[in-house]
Amino acid sequence: MKKNILILLTIVVVVASSCGKDLLDPEIENNRQLDPNAYIPGDARFPFGILLNGYNRIPTNGWSFNDVATDDAVTNDRNNGYLKMATGQWTAANNNMINQWQNSFAAIQYINIMLEEVNKVRWVSDEKASHLFAQRIRGEAYALRGLFMYHLLQAHGGVSGSGELLGVPVMLSSQTPQSDFNQPRATFKQCVDQMYKDLDSAIILLPLDYIDLADGSSVPSKFGNITTVQYNRVFGAAFGGLMTGRIARGIKARAALMAASPAFSSGSGVTWADAANYAAEVINMKGGIAGIAANGLTWYSNSSEIANLKDGTNPPEILWRNNYSDNNRDLESSNFPPTLFGSGRINPTQNLVDAFPMLNGFPIKDASGGYNAADPYANRDPRLKLFVLVNGSTAGVNNTAINTASDAATNDGLNKVETSTRTGYYLRKLLRQDVNLNPTSPSGQRHYKPHIRYTEIYLAYAEAANEAWGPLGTGGNAYSAYDVIKAIRKRAGIGVNNGDAYLESIKNNQEAMRALIKNERRLELCFEGHRFWDLRRWNATLNEPANGVDIRNGTYNGIKVEDRLYQNHMIYGPVPYSEILKFSALQQNKGW
């Protein structure tokens, strides 16, 4: 919320190639007065650019790697802001890497402008199609406004000094120089209610997906009496990647899980049953348990699948994604080990490695698992070596063996140089092993970033359903928390030879199932930016030290790598100190 609102808007838009050419071919000069009389009939590129500013501000457009502020990872980049947050330097004024205040309120400002202007624009010359474009864009705007409210609540919602659970100011109209900017924070529940209202409005206005219809008989009745040509022009496959009814439901399910969690449930008005049912809506459209993608574990490296992405289409694992980038090697350059010409930035912890169970499904601390401390990576959950580069594994286009021991002969070893691992592990998940960083013959590959994976929604259902109805309860749905976790573990390849005896042993124990679901979420979603928020919404311990392993002379010795120095109030993020100084009506969260 900036006081200097510009009436002249300079829109610099990076347009996803999947967006339709009806609207998104850029003007030579997109610096124009915000004046409906200045709109050229049929030229909707400038006003749509206002909405695209919202798309460009979506926080999940890139990887945060906030995992390094948790017990899952550390970084060898000593200037990393999340490292500073985790080690005692997080304040309302400094190192607030989670700050969404300025970004999300700026996005909401553009979205509100769009909602006020959308019906003044002649989007295309066909009157019916123009009306449908206006309807669709209103739906997109509502969905985006709901999404940014979610990110604001996640980053800034919290308990005030008076003990009330607060959200953020609710802005439903654009601000002008004459606006009163000194607005108080609404309650958390008021914010959640407005978020749901926006998402529900989007669901009504938007198609479930953007697809080309073959005949008019399949046009959804809510769009009126229109031709197939008109429908496809507005809601066709060319617009894939923009907000849809399906995406809005996914955002609602994600937000409900947060709101029903211990840190927020007392003031949100959202129950675990609500969260489970919102997730079930999305899952049911996917085909229930049968919809779990068989290759969902390796969505980031399924080369033929990724090569065939086009027109905003999604692989079976992905509900919503950003546009792909070709010939890219940024992730690999940052995270490959030094011998593969990488900087080894993200180092998984021993804490995370220990969370992967044995191949038979038992935790490594359970005697039934058969864990061998002298050979710690043998007979483990296959996801371990998919996601974490352990000592002795191979990586890169030439399947180079990586030695992470402290007595290794290469710089891949523990703490050898600034780009070496600090924990005895390197990141493998998200990286394409067919990328070559050798400066004599470098090559990149296609990458994309999911906003929402279906696995996240299945796990959200499992967590909420277990809390609402117990491990085997369904609440009227066709599946239970147990059913979801059994399917996810079967996909991972664990417990397949013994009927997943560990899962069977706890299927009537809500507390044990809770711990297992949280652990499955930790493993399945690791390095995707979830655990930082999960620990907080669970009111869980934040100060678990980040541990590693020192391998020397073939022996494995645990080491403490980095302490976590959070205070109790840090389950909630602060309102930025600069905003508190400017606006007296804002209350700060307790402890900040």
BELUR-V892960 format. One record per pair of residues at least 24 apart in sequence whose ideal C-beta (glycine too) atoms are under 10 Angstrom apart, sorted by the first residue. I is the first residue (numbers start at 1). J is the second residue. Records with the same first field share a line. If there is no record, write none. Layout:
I=J ; J
//
This chain:
1=101 ; 102 ; 105 ; 106 ; 108 ; 109 ; 168 ; 169 ; 171 ; 175 ; 179 ; 181 ; 182 ; 183 ; 579 ; 582 ; 583 ; 586
2=102 ; 105 ; 106 ; 109 ; 175 ; 181 ; 582
3=175 ; 177 ; 179 ; 181 ; 182 ; 582 ; 583
4=177
5=109 ; 113 ; 174 ; 175 ; 176 ; 177 ; 178 ; 179 ; 181
6=34 ; 109 ; 177
7=33 ; 34 ; 35 ; 176 ; 177
8=32 ; 33 ; 34
9=33 ; 34 ; 46 ; 47 ; 49 ; 50 ; 53 ; 110 ; 113
10=49
11=45 ; 46 ; 47 ; 48 ; 49 ; 50 ; 51 ; 52 ; 53 ; 56 ; 110
12=49 ; 52 ; 53 ; 56
13=45 ; 48 ; 49 ; 50 ; 51 ; 52 ; 53 ; 55 ; 56
14=52 ; 55 ; 56 ; 61 ; 323
15=45 ; 48 ; 49 ; 52 ; 55 ; 56 ; 323
16=52 ; 55 ; 56 ; 239 ; 240 ; 241 ; 242 ; 312 ; 322 ; 323 ; 324
17=241 ; 310 ; 311 ; 312 ; 323 ; 324
18=210 ; 237 ; 238 ; 239 ; 240 ; 241 ; 242 ; 309 ; 310 ; 311 ; 312 ; 313 ; 321 ; 322 ; 323 ; 324
19=48 ; 52 ; 55 ; 238 ; 239 ; 240 ; 241 ; 242 ; 311 ; 312 ; 323
20=48 ; 133 ; 210 ; 233 ; 234 ; 235 ; 236 ; 237 ; 238 ; 239 ; 240 ; 242 ; 311 ; 312
21=238
22=48 ; 123 ; 124 ; 129 ; 133 ; 233 ; 234 ; 236 ; 238 ; 239
23=47 ; 48 ; 49 ; 51 ; 52 ; 123 ; 124 ; 133 ; 137 ; 234 ; 238 ; 239 ; 242
24=48 ; 49 ; 52 ; 238 ; 239 ; 242
34=113 ; 116 ; 117 ; 174
35=117 ; 120
36=116 ; 117 ; 119 ; 120 ; 121 ; 122
37=120
39=117 ; 120 ; 121 ; 122 ; 123
40=121 ; 122
41=121 ; 122 ; 123 ; 124 ; 125 ; 130
42=121 ; 122 ; 123 ; 124 ; 125 ; 126 ; 130
43=121 ; 122 ; 123 ; 124
44=118 ; 121 ; 122 ; 123 ; 124 ; 130 ; 133 ; 134 ; 137
46=121
47=113 ; 114 ; 117 ; 118 ; 120 ; 121 ; 123 ; 137
48=114 ; 118 ; 121 ; 123 ; 133 ; 137 ; 140
49=110 ; 114
50=109 ; 110 ; 111 ; 112 ; 113 ; 114 ; 117 ; 118 ; 137 ; 141
51=107 ; 110 ; 111 ; 113 ; 114 ; 115 ; 117 ; 118 ; 137 ; 138 ; 140 ; 141 ; 144 ; 242 ; 243
52=110 ; 114 ; 140 ; 242
53=106 ; 107 ; 109 ; 110 ; 111 ; 113 ; 114 ; 144
54=104 ; 106 ; 107 ; 108 ; 109 ; 110 ; 111 ; 112 ; 113 ; 114 ; 140 ; 141 ; 143 ; 144 ; 145 ; 147 ; 148 ; 243
55=107 ; 110 ; 111 ; 140 ; 144 ; 147 ; 241 ; 242 ; 243 ; 322
56=107 ; 110
57=100 ; 102 ; 103 ; 104 ; 105 ; 106 ; 107 ; 108 ; 110 ; 111 ; 144 ; 147 ; 148 ; 151
58=103 ; 104 ; 107 ; 144 ; 147 ; 148 ; 151 ; 320 ; 322 ; 451
59=98 ; 100 ; 103 ; 104 ; 107 ; 147 ; 148 ; 150 ; 151 ; 154 ; 155 ; 451 ; 529
60=147 ; 151 ; 320 ; 321 ; 322 ; 449 ; 450 ; 451 ; 452 ; 528 ; 529
61=322 ; 323 ; 449 ; 451
62=322 ; 330 ; 449 ; 529
63=330 ; 331 ; 334 ; 346 ; 430 ; 449 ; 527 ; 528 ; 529
64=97 ; 98 ; 527 ; 528 ; 529 ; 532
65=331 ; 334 ; 335 ; 345 ; 346 ; 427 ; 430 ; 527 ; 528 ; 529 ; 532
66=97 ; 98 ; 527 ; 528 ; 529 ; 530 ; 531 ; 532 ; 533
67=346 ; 347 ; 348 ; 349 ; 352 ; 427 ; 525 ; 526 ; 527 ; 528 ; 529 ; 530 ; 531 ; 532
68=345 ; 346 ; 347 ; 349 ; 527 ; 532 ; 546 ; 562
69=97 ; 98 ; 531 ; 532 ; 535 ; 542 ; 546 ; 564 ; 566
70=349 ; 351 ; 352 ; 522 ; 526 ; 530 ; 531 ; 532 ; 533 ; 534 ; 535 ; 536 ; 540 ; 542 ; 544 ; 546 ; 564
71=349 ; 350 ; 351 ; 352 ; 355 ; 522 ; 531 ; 535 ; 540 ; 541 ; 542 ; 543 ; 544 ; 545 ; 546 ; 547 ; 562 ; 564
72=346 ; 348 ; 349 ; 351 ; 352 ; 353 ; 355 ; 522 ; 523 ; 526 ; 527 ; 530 ; 531 ; 532 ; 535 ; 544 ; 546
73=345 ; 346 ; 347 ; 348 ; 349 ; 351 ; 352 ; 388 ; 422 ; 423 ; 425 ; 427 ; 526 ; 527 ; 531 ; 546 ; 562
74=345 ; 346 ; 347 ; 348 ; 349 ; 421 ; 422 ; 423 ; 425 ; 546 ; 547 ; 548 ; 561 ; 562
75=334 ; 335 ; 343 ; 344 ; 345 ; 346 ; 347 ; 422 ; 562
76=343 ; 344 ; 345 ; 346 ; 347 ; 415 ; 417 ; 418 ; 419 ; 420 ; 421 ; 422 ; 423
77=334 ; 343 ; 344 ; 345 ; 346 ; 418 ; 419
78=418
80=345 ; 346
82=532
83=562
85=532 ; 564 ; 565 ; 566 ; 570 ; 573
86=532 ; 542 ; 543 ; 546 ; 562 ; 563 ; 564 ; 565 ; 566
87=546 ; 562 ; 563 ; 564 ; 565 ; 566
88=563 ; 564 ; 565 ; 566 ; 567
89=565
90=565 ; 566 ; 567 ; 570 ; 573 ; 574 ; 592
91=574 ; 577 ; 592
92=573 ; 574 ; 575 ; 576 ; 577 ; 578 ; 579 ; 580 ; 588 ; 589 ; 591 ; 592
93=574 ; 576 ; 577 ; 578 ; 580 ; 581 ; 592
94=577
96=155 ; 156 ; 573 ; 574 ; 575 ; 576 ; 577 ; 592
97=155 ; 532 ; 573
98=151 ; 154 ; 155 ; 156 ; 532 ; 533 ; 536 ; 573 ; 574
99=155 ; 156 ; 573 ; 574 ; 575 ; 576 ; 578 ; 579
100=148 ; 150 ; 151 ; 152 ; 153 ; 154 ; 155 ; 156 ; 168 ; 573 ; 576
101=152 ; 155 ; 156 ; 168 ; 573 ; 574 ; 575 ; 576 ; 578 ; 579
102=576 ; 578 ; 579
103=148 ; 151 ; 152 ; 155
104=145 ; 147 ; 148 ; 149 ; 150 ; 151 ; 152 ; 153 ; 154 ; 155 ; 156 ; 168
105=148 ; 152 ; 168 ; 169 ; 171 ; 175 ; 579
106=148
107=144 ; 145 ; 147 ; 148 ; 151 ; 152
108=141 ; 144 ; 145 ; 148 ; 149 ; 152 ; 168 ; 169 ; 170 ; 171 ; 172 ; 174 ; 175
109=171 ; 173 ; 174 ; 175
110=141 ; 144 ; 174
111=140 ; 141 ; 142 ; 143 ; 144 ; 145 ; 146 ; 147 ; 148 ; 171 ; 174 ; 198
112=141 ; 145 ; 171 ; 172 ; 173 ; 174 ; 175
113=141 ; 173 ; 174 ; 175
114=138 ; 140 ; 141 ; 144 ; 145 ; 174
115=141 ; 142 ; 145 ; 172 ; 173 ; 174
116=141 ; 173 ; 174
117=174
123=234
124=230 ; 233 ; 234
126=226 ; 227 ; 229 ; 230 ; 233 ; 234
128=223 ; 224 ; 225 ; 226 ; 227 ; 230 ; 231 ; 233 ; 234
129=226 ; 227 ; 229 ; 230 ; 231 ; 233 ; 234
130=234
131=223 ; 224 ; 226 ; 230 ; 234
132=205 ; 223 ; 224 ; 226 ; 230 ; 231 ; 233 ; 234 ; 235
133=233 ; 234 ; 235
134=205 ; 234
135=204 ; 205 ; 206 ; 222 ; 223 ; 224 ; 234 ; 235
136=202 ; 205 ; 206 ; 207 ; 210 ; 223 ; 234 ; 235 ; 239 ; 242 ; 243 ; 244
137=205 ; 206 ; 234 ; 242 ; 243
138=201 ; 202 ; 204 ; 205 ; 206
139=198 ; 201 ; 202 ; 203 ; 204 ; 205 ; 206 ; 207 ; 242 ; 243 ; 244 ; 245 ; 248
140=202 ; 205 ; 206 ; 239 ; 242 ; 243 ; 244 ; 247 ; 248
141=198 ; 201 ; 202 ; 205 ; 243
142=197 ; 198 ; 199 ; 200 ; 201 ; 202 ; 203 ; 204 ; 205 ; 206 ; 243 ; 248
143=198 ; 199 ; 201 ; 202 ; 203 ; 205 ; 206 ; 242 ; 243 ; 244 ; 245 ; 247 ; 248 ; 249 ; 251 ; 252
144=198 ; 202 ; 242 ; 243 ; 248 ; 251
145=171 ; 172 ; 194 ; 195 ; 197 ; 198 ; 199 ; 201 ; 202
146=194 ; 195 ; 196 ; 197 ; 198 ; 199 ; 200 ; 201 ; 202 ; 243 ; 248 ; 251 ; 252 ; 255
147=195 ; 198 ; 199 ; 202 ; 243 ; 247 ; 248 ; 251 ; 252 ; 254 ; 255 ; 451
148=195 ; 198
149=191 ; 192 ; 194 ; 195 ; 196 ; 198 ; 199 ; 251 ; 255
150=191 ; 192 ; 195 ; 198 ; 199 ; 251 ; 252 ; 254 ; 255 ; 256 ; 258 ; 259
151=255
152=191 ; 195
153=188 ; 191 ; 192 ; 195 ; 255 ; 258 ; 259 ; 264 ; 268
154=254 ; 255 ; 258 ; 264 ; 532 ; 533 ; 536 ; 537 ; 572 ; 573
155=533 ; 572 ; 573 ; 574 ; 575 ; 576
156=185 ; 191 ; 572 ; 573 ; 574 ; 575 ; 576 ; 579 ; 589
157=185 ; 187 ; 188 ; 191 ; 192 ; 258 ; 259 ; 263 ; 264 ; 267 ; 268 ; 572 ; 573 ; 575 ; 589
158=185 ; 188 ; 263 ; 264 ; 267 ; 536 ; 569 ; 570 ; 571 ; 572 ; 573 ; 574 ; 575 ; 587 ; 588 ; 589 ; 590 ; 591 ; 592
159=188 ; 263 ; 264 ; 266 ; 267 ; 569 ; 571 ; 572 ; 589 ; 590 ; 591
160=185 ; 187 ; 572 ; 575 ; 586 ; 587 ; 588 ; 589 ; 590
161=587 ; 588 ; 589 ; 590 ; 591 ; 592
162=587 ; 590
163=267 ; 590
164=188 ; 267 ; 587 ; 590
165=189 ; 191 ; 263 ; 264 ; 265 ; 266 ; 267 ; 268 ; 572 ; 589
166=190 ; 191 ; 267 ; 572 ; 575 ; 586 ; 587 ; 588 ; 589
167=191 ; 192 ; 193 ; 194 ; 195 ; 264 ; 267 ; 268
168=575 ; 579 ; 586
169=579 ; 583 ; 585 ; 586
170=194 ; 195
172=197 ; 198
180=585
181=579 ; 582 ; 583 ; 585
182=582 ; 583 ; 584 ; 585 ; 586
183=583 ; 585 ; 586
184=583 ; 584 ; 585 ; 586 ; 587
185=575 ; 583 ; 585 ; 586 ; 587 ; 588 ; 589
187=267 ; 268 ; 269
188=259 ; 264 ; 266 ; 267 ; 268 ; 269 ; 270
189=259 ; 264 ; 266 ; 267 ; 268 ; 269 ; 270
190=267 ; 269
191=259 ; 268
192=255 ; 256 ; 258 ; 259 ; 264 ; 267 ; 268 ; 269 ; 270
193=268 ; 269 ; 270
195=251 ; 252 ; 255 ; 256 ; 259
196=252 ; 255 ; 256 ; 259 ; 269 ; 270 ; 274 ; 278
198=248 ; 251 ; 252
199=243 ; 245 ; 247 ; 248 ; 249 ; 250 ; 251 ; 252 ; 253 ; 255 ; 278
200=248 ; 249 ; 252
201=248
202=243 ; 244 ; 245 ; 247 ; 248 ; 249 ; 251 ; 252
203=244 ; 245 ; 246 ; 247 ; 248 ; 249 ; 252 ; 281
204=245 ; 248
205=243 ; 245 ; 248
206=235 ; 242 ; 243 ; 244 ; 245 ; 246 ; 247 ; 248
207=231 ; 234 ; 235 ; 236 ; 239 ; 244 ; 245 ; 246
208=235 ; 244 ; 245 ; 246 ; 247 ; 248 ; 249 ; 285
209=235 ; 237 ; 239 ; 240 ; 244 ; 245 ; 246 ; 247 ; 285 ; 312 ; 313 ; 314
210=234 ; 235 ; 236 ; 237 ; 238 ; 239 ; 240 ; 241 ; 242 ; 243 ; 244 ; 246 ; 311 ; 312 ; 313
211=235 ; 236 ; 237 ; 239 ; 240 ; 244 ; 311 ; 313
212=236 ; 237 ; 238 ; 311
213=237
220=245
236=311
237=310 ; 311 ; 312 ; 313
238=311 ; 312
239=311 ; 312
240=309 ; 310 ; 311 ; 312 ; 313 ; 314 ; 321
241=311 ; 312 ; 313 ; 314 ; 320 ; 321 ; 322 ; 323 ; 451
242=312 ; 320
243=320
244=312 ; 319 ; 320
245=285
246=281 ; 282 ; 285 ; 286 ; 314 ; 319 ; 320 ; 452
247=282 ; 319 ; 320 ; 451 ; 452
248=320
249=278 ; 279 ; 281 ; 282 ; 285 ; 319 ; 457
250=278 ; 279 ; 281 ; 282 ; 319 ; 320 ; 451 ; 452 ; 453 ; 454 ; 456 ; 457 ; 460
251=278 ; 282 ; 319 ; 320 ; 451 ; 452
252=278 ; 279 ; 281 ; 282
253=277 ; 278 ; 279 ; 280 ; 281 ; 282 ; 283 ; 319 ; 452 ; 456 ; 457 ; 460 ; 461 ; 464
254=278 ; 279 ; 282 ; 319 ; 451 ; 452 ; 456 ; 457 ; 460 ; 530
256=460 ; 464
257=456 ; 457 ; 459 ; 460 ; 461 ; 463 ; 464 ; 534 ; 537
258=460 ; 533 ; 534 ; 536 ; 537
259=537
260=460 ; 463 ; 464 ; 467 ; 468 ; 537
261=463 ; 464 ; 467 ; 533 ; 534 ; 536 ; 537 ; 538 ; 539
262=467 ; 536 ; 537 ; 538 ; 539 ; 540 ; 571
263=533 ; 535 ; 536 ; 537 ; 538 ; 539 ; 540 ; 571 ; 572
264=536 ; 537 ; 539 ; 571 ; 572
265=467 ; 537
270=464
271=464 ; 467 ; 468
272=463 ; 464 ; 465 ; 466 ; 467 ; 468 ; 469 ; 475
273=464 ; 465 ; 467 ; 468 ; 469 ; 473 ; 475 ; 476
274=464 ; 468
275=460 ; 461 ; 463 ; 464 ; 465 ; 467 ; 468
276=460 ; 461 ; 462 ; 463 ; 464 ; 465 ; 466 ; 467 ; 468 ; 469 ; 473 ; 474 ; 475 ; 476 ; 477 ; 480 ; 481
277=461 ; 464 ; 465 ; 468 ; 475 ; 476 ; 477
278=457 ; 460 ; 461 ; 464
279=456 ; 457 ; 458 ; 459 ; 460 ; 461 ; 462 ; 463 ; 464 ; 465 ; 477 ; 484
280=457 ; 460 ; 461 ; 464 ; 465 ; 474 ; 475 ; 476 ; 477 ; 478 ; 479
281=457 ; 461 ; 477
282=319 ; 452 ; 454 ; 456 ; 457 ; 458 ; 460 ; 461
283=454 ; 457 ; 458 ; 460 ; 461 ; 477 ; 478 ; 479 ; 484
284=477 ; 478 ; 479
285=319
286=316 ; 319 ; 454 ; 457 ; 458
288=458 ; 477 ; 478 ; 479 ; 483 ; 484 ; 487
289=458 ; 478 ; 479 ; 480 ; 483 ; 484 ; 486 ; 487 ; 488
290=479 ; 487
291=316 ; 454 ; 457 ; 458 ; 487
292=316 ; 317 ; 454 ; 455 ; 458 ; 484 ; 487 ; 488 ; 490 ; 491
293=317 ; 318 ; 453 ; 454 ; 455 ; 458 ; 491
294=491
295=491
296=453 ; 454 ; 455 ; 458 ; 488 ; 491 ; 492 ; 524
297=382 ; 383 ; 386 ; 387 ; 429 ; 455 ; 488 ; 491 ; 492 ; 493 ; 523 ; 524
298=383 ; 386 ; 387 ; 429
299=430 ; 448 ; 450 ; 453 ; 454 ; 455
300=331 ; 429 ; 430 ; 431 ; 432 ; 447 ; 448 ; 449 ; 450 ; 527 ; 528
301=386 ; 428 ; 429 ; 430 ; 431 ; 432 ; 433 ; 434 ; 445 ; 447
303=432 ; 433 ; 434 ; 445 ; 446
306=432 ; 445 ; 446 ; 447 ; 448
307=445 ; 446
308=446
309=446 ; 448
314=448 ; 450 ; 452 ; 453 ; 454
315=448 ; 450 ; 453 ; 454
316=454
317=450 ; 453 ; 454 ; 455 ; 456
318=448 ; 450 ; 451 ; 452 ; 453 ; 454 ; 455
319=450 ; 451 ; 452 ; 453 ; 454 ; 455 ; 456 ; 457
320=450 ; 451 ; 452 ; 453 ; 454
321=448 ; 449 ; 450 ; 451 ; 452 ; 453
322=447 ; 448 ; 449 ; 450 ; 451
323=448 ; 449
324=446 ; 447 ; 448 ; 449
325=444 ; 445 ; 446 ; 447 ; 448 ; 449
326=444 ; 445 ; 446 ; 447
327=435 ; 442 ; 443 ; 444 ; 445 ; 446 ; 447
328=432 ; 435 ; 444 ; 445 ; 446 ; 447 ; 448
329=431 ; 432 ; 435 ; 436 ; 437 ; 442 ; 443 ; 444 ; 445 ; 447
330=435 ; 444 ; 447
331=427 ; 430 ; 431 ; 432 ; 435 ; 444 ; 445 ; 447 ; 449
332=395 ; 396 ; 427 ; 430 ; 431 ; 432 ; 433 ; 434 ; 435 ; 436 ; 437 ; 444 ; 445 ; 447
333=435 ; 437 ; 442 ; 444
334=419 ; 427 ; 431
335=389 ; 426 ; 427 ; 428 ; 429 ; 430 ; 431 ; 527
336=389 ; 395 ; 396 ; 400 ; 402 ; 412 ; 419 ; 426 ; 427 ; 428 ; 431 ; 433 ; 435 ; 436 ; 437
337=389 ; 395 ; 396 ; 400 ; 402 ; 403 ; 404 ; 410 ; 411 ; 412 ; 413 ; 419 ; 420 ; 421 ; 426 ; 427
338=402 ; 410 ; 411 ; 412 ; 413 ; 416 ; 417 ; 418 ; 419 ; 420 ; 421 ; 426
339=395 ; 396 ; 400 ; 401 ; 402 ; 403 ; 408 ; 410 ; 411 ; 412 ; 413
340=389 ; 395 ; 396 ; 397 ; 398 ; 400 ; 402 ; 412 ; 426 ; 431 ; 433 ; 435 ; 436 ; 437 ; 438
341=396 ; 419 ; 436 ; 437 ; 438 ; 439 ; 442
342=395 ; 396 ; 412 ; 419 ; 426 ; 427 ; 431 ; 435 ; 437
343=418 ; 419 ; 420 ; 437
344=389 ; 404 ; 411 ; 412 ; 416 ; 417 ; 418 ; 419 ; 420 ; 421 ; 422 ; 425 ; 426 ; 427
345=419 ; 421 ; 426 ; 427
346=421 ; 423 ; 425 ; 426 ; 427 ; 429 ; 430 ; 431 ; 527
347=388 ; 389 ; 404 ; 414 ; 420 ; 421 ; 422 ; 423 ; 424 ; 425 ; 426 ; 427 ; 546 ; 548 ; 561 ; 562
348=384 ; 387 ; 388 ; 389 ; 390 ; 421 ; 423 ; 424 ; 425 ; 426 ; 427 ; 428 ; 429 ; 526 ; 527 ; 546 ; 548
349=388 ; 422 ; 423 ; 424 ; 425 ; 544 ; 545 ; 546 ; 547 ; 548 ; 549 ; 561 ; 562
350=376 ; 423 ; 424 ; 425 ; 545 ; 546 ; 547 ; 548 ; 549 ; 556 ; 558 ; 559 ; 560 ; 561
351=423 ; 522 ; 544 ; 545 ; 546 ; 547 ; 548 ; 561
352=384 ; 387 ; 388 ; 423 ; 425 ; 522 ; 523 ; 526 ; 527 ; 531 ; 546 ; 547
353=377 ; 380 ; 384 ; 387 ; 388 ; 390 ; 423 ; 424 ; 425 ; 547 ; 548 ; 549
354=384 ; 547 ; 549 ; 558
355=381 ; 384 ; 518 ; 519 ; 520 ; 522 ; 523 ; 526
356=380 ; 381 ; 382 ; 383 ; 384 ; 385 ; 386 ; 387 ; 388 ; 492 ; 494 ; 519 ; 522 ; 523 ; 526
357=381 ; 383 ; 384 ; 489 ; 492 ; 494 ; 495 ; 502 ; 516 ; 519 ; 520 ; 523
358=494 ; 495 ; 502
359=384 ; 492 ; 493 ; 494 ; 495 ; 496 ; 497 ; 498
360=494 ; 495 ; 496 ; 497 ; 498 ; 500 ; 501 ; 502
361=489 ; 490 ; 492 ; 494 ; 495 ; 496 ; 497 ; 498 ; 499 ; 500 ; 501 ; 502 ; 503 ; 504 ; 505 ; 516
362=494 ; 495 ; 498 ; 500 ; 501 ; 502 ; 503 ; 505
363=502 ; 515 ; 516 ; 519
366=502 ; 505
368=498 ; 501 ; 502 ; 505
369=502
373=555 ; 556 ; 558
374=554 ; 555 ; 556
375=556
376=549 ; 551 ; 556
377=556
380=494
381=489 ; 492 ; 493 ; 494 ; 495 ; 523
382=492 ; 493 ; 494
383=429 ; 489 ; 491 ; 492 ; 493 ; 494 ; 520 ; 523 ; 524 ; 526
384=428 ; 492 ; 523
385=428
386=428 ; 429 ; 492 ; 493
387=425 ; 427 ; 428 ; 429 ; 430 ; 523 ; 524 ; 526 ; 527
388=423 ; 425 ; 426 ; 427 ; 428 ; 429 ; 526 ; 527
389=421 ; 425 ; 426 ; 427 ; 428 ; 429 ; 431 ; 433
390=424 ; 425 ; 426 ; 428 ; 549 ; 551
391=421 ; 424 ; 425 ; 426 ; 549 ; 551 ; 556
392=551
393=425 ; 426 ; 428
394=433
395=426 ; 428 ; 431 ; 433
396=431 ; 433 ; 434 ; 435 ; 436 ; 437 ; 438
397=432 ; 433 ; 434 ; 435 ; 436 ; 437 ; 438 ; 441 ; 443
398=433 ; 436 ; 438
399=433
400=433
402=426 ; 428
403=551
404=548 ; 549 ; 550 ; 551
405=549 ; 550 ; 551 ; 552 ; 553 ; 554 ; 555 ; 556
406=549 ; 550 ; 551 ; 552 ; 553 ; 557 ; 559
407=550 ; 551 ; 552 ; 553 ; 554
408=551 ; 552
413=551 ; 552
414=548 ; 549 ; 550 ; 551 ; 552 ; 559 ; 561
415=548 ; 550 ; 559 ; 561
421=548 ; 549 ; 561
422=546 ; 548 ; 559 ; 561 ; 562
423=546 ; 547 ; 548 ; 549 ; 550 ; 559 ; 561 ; 562
424=547 ; 548 ; 549 ; 550 ; 551 ; 556 ; 557 ; 558 ; 559 ; 561
425=548 ; 549
427=526 ; 527
428=527
429=526 ; 527 ; 528
430=526 ; 527 ; 528
431=527
449=528
450=528
453=524 ; 525 ; 528
455=484 ; 488 ; 491 ; 520 ; 521 ; 524 ; 525 ; 528
456=521 ; 524 ; 525 ; 528 ; 530
457=484
458=483 ; 484 ; 485 ; 487 ; 488 ; 520 ; 521 ; 524
459=484 ; 485 ; 488 ; 517 ; 518 ; 520 ; 521 ; 522 ; 524 ; 525 ; 530
460=484 ; 517 ; 521
461=517
462=486 ; 487 ; 488 ; 513 ; 514 ; 516 ; 517 ; 518 ; 520 ; 521
463=513 ; 514 ; 517 ; 518 ; 520 ; 521 ; 534 ; 538
464=517
465=513 ; 517
466=510 ; 511 ; 513 ; 514 ; 516 ; 517 ; 518
467=510 ; 513 ; 514 ; 517
469=510
470=507 ; 508 ; 509 ; 510 ; 513
471=503 ; 506 ; 507 ; 508 ; 509 ; 510 ; 511 ; 512 ; 513 ; 514 ; 516 ; 517
472=507 ; 508 ; 510 ; 513
473=510
480=507 ; 513
481=507 ; 510 ; 513 ; 514 ; 516 ; 517
482=506 ; 507 ; 508 ; 513 ; 516 ; 517
483=507
484=517 ; 520
485=513 ; 516 ; 517 ; 519 ; 520 ; 521
488=517 ; 520 ; 521 ; 523 ; 524
489=516 ; 520 ; 523 ; 524
491=524
492=520 ; 523 ; 524
494=523
514=538
533=573
535=566 ; 571
536=566 ; 570 ; 571 ; 572 ; 573
537=571 ; 572
538=571
539=568 ; 571
540=571
541=566
542=566 ; 567 ; 568 ; 570 ; 571
543=567 ; 568 ; 570
567=591 ; 592
//
